[in-house]
Amino acid sequence: HFSIGYNVKEKKLEEIGFKSIKTFINAENYLTFTKWKGFDVESASSASQWGYPTPRILSLGIELGF
């Protein structure tokens, strides 16, 4: 899991009328390096070889405070 964010400085917020603004990016299971031939590299059993893989998730967002 990886997450990075940025809070806009208060000085700039006064000009546009917000109390807070935060932008962020979250990434889950984004990079996986393995020689595993099955779908799910995080599974402990070989029976899951035909199961669905763990998804890569990338989330972008803006949080506004009024």
N, C-alpha and C positions, 0 to 999 in steps of 0.2 A: 504494500500500500504506500502511495506517495501523495503528498498534498502540499500545495504551495498557495499562498494568498498575499494580497496587498491591500492595505487600508489607505484610503485617500486622506491626505492631510486636512486637518480642520480648517486651515486658512482657505483652502480651495472650496470647501463645503459651504462656507458662509456666503459665497457668491451665488450658489445655485439652490440654497434652501433645504439641504438635507442635514441630518444629525450625523449620519455615518454612511459610508459606502465601502464595501469590501468586495473584491473580485477574487476568485479562486479557481484552481484546477485540481481535481482528484483523479488519480489513476490507480486501478486495482488489477493485478495479474497482467500488467501491460507487457512485461518482458519475461519470457521463460526460456531458459537454455537447457536442453536435455536431449538425450539420444533415445528417449522413450518412444516406442512406435504406436502405443495406444492413444486414446483420446485425452484422458485426464491424467496428467503427470503428478497431481497431488494425491491421488488415490493410493492406498496401501495394498490393495488387492489386485491381482491380475484379472479378476472377474469383471472389473469395471472397464476393461479394454474396449468394450463395445458401447460404453455409456457416452453421455454427452460431455464435451470438454468444459472446464471451468472458463467462463466467459472473461474476455478483456473488457474492462469498463473504464471509460473516460468521461468525466463529468466536468462541465464548465458552469460557472455561476456568478451571479451578482447579487449581493445582499444589500438592500437599501433600508436605512433607518430614517424615519420621518420625525 
